[in-house]
Amino acid sequence: AQKVTQAQTEISVVEKEDVTLDCVYETRDTTYYLFWYKQPPSGELVFLIRRNSFDEQNEISGRYSWNFQKSTSSFNFTITASQVVDSAVYFCALSEGRRSQGNLIFGKGTKLSVKP
Amino acid sequence: GAGVSQSPSNKVTEKGKDVELRCDPISGHTALYWYRQSLGQGLEFLIYFQGNSAPDKSGLPSDRFSAERTGGSVSTLTIQRTQQEDSAVYLCASSLNAGQGNYGYTFGSGTRLTVV
């Protein structure tokens, strides 16, 4: 069965600290896609990254970086030098490639609070 | 349109009344998805459309929920005889196509439904 687990419900850090949000997924498909979304207090889901199962290269985008490890079925997200504007709920999600519908399976989300 | 548009943005309704939620996807996107975000429950997949067809309705929480899509564009999610547990944010997303590869998703801002 497909499943996404975000074990951290809430994380609180002080500005400029680094923080890592964990994501563990389960799927039987060999082709799948992993996503991270940010949901600020305004409620809109903001796309951050999409990664397919054949690309295990880590990715860095400014202060954001992602560590994809198929061996541990994890797709962790690190924010370096966190800022107050990073405060939001972050969702990890999975889409299986061979299924016909392509819907996203979301984790429960991690609420990140960055304090000044 | 430029983005996914949902209306209304907020809806307060009395228990037992019917409501209709509308989603206008990005022009040219053939796949459309409905999700529900309840407080503390994460994002739950409800139904998807490929064109006007909804192959899998098993995600709908009860037979009070139905959805349709006409002209391969606008979709309406209808909840009949609303209950308090239906209170949630209903999110719509569209994608270029469903299945066979993954083209990413664009989310609307959601409709916040409150049943009193």
Interface residues (C-beta under 8 A of the other chain):
Chain A: Y33 Y37 G43 E44 L45 F47 R50 N52 F91 A93 S95 G97 R98 R99 S100 Q101 G102 N103 L104 I105 F106 G107 K108 G109
Chain B: A31 Y33 Y35 Q41 G42 L43 E44 F45 Y48 Q50 P55 D56 G59 V89 L91 A93 S95 N97 A98 G99 Q100 G101 N102 G104 Y105 T106 F107 S109 G110 R112
